[in-house]
């Protein structure tokens, strides 16, 4: 059967797809080994398969390669992380201080992904009433990239403890670009099917999705 013409995916395929999603982790601990460039590019190419509002394709990717750019990003994270720690007290403060929240010192590949809020592609369709849809489109693209990396045996860590405005200045991006995420990519030190924050007792996952009926 040509799967493009129907929904005839096998039970085994569906189980494998679910397993891939279950094994997707936010990775903080990376080996320093160089990653396979062809595999990395295959995963980046998956971004173009993502849905985007008005077919605007607003994602913009910067590979952060230079020592100076990486040092600036790390400095940004460390300052923001110190500020975040100051916002906790007691046991939460102690637990937070023990967390490894960035793989920036070890990850061989680092990228910043932006949303071009000023793009003319798509002619504003779907974004006039909800302009944030462009940014949601980029997040959808990131998820495809993330799953692709996991299928290649690579891990991704999303660094969200950052000052976006400082990052924009350090990377010298156009003013209409909005930072969606800074990402570390590499081979994980180990694999786990349980989120690290759950392992250390920071938070537990909900067992089910909360669904309401109106």
Secondary structure, DSSP 4 states (H G I P E B T S, - for coil): --GGGS----HHHHHHHHHHHHT--B---B--SPPPHHHHHHHHHGGGGS--GGG---EEEEE--SHHHHHHHHHHHHHHHHHHHHT--HHHHHHHHH-----TTT-SEEEEEEEETT--TTTTTTTSS-TTHHHHHHHHHHHHHHHHHHHTT-EEEEE--S-HHHHHHHHT--TTEEEEEEEEEE-BSS--SS-HHHHTTS----SS------
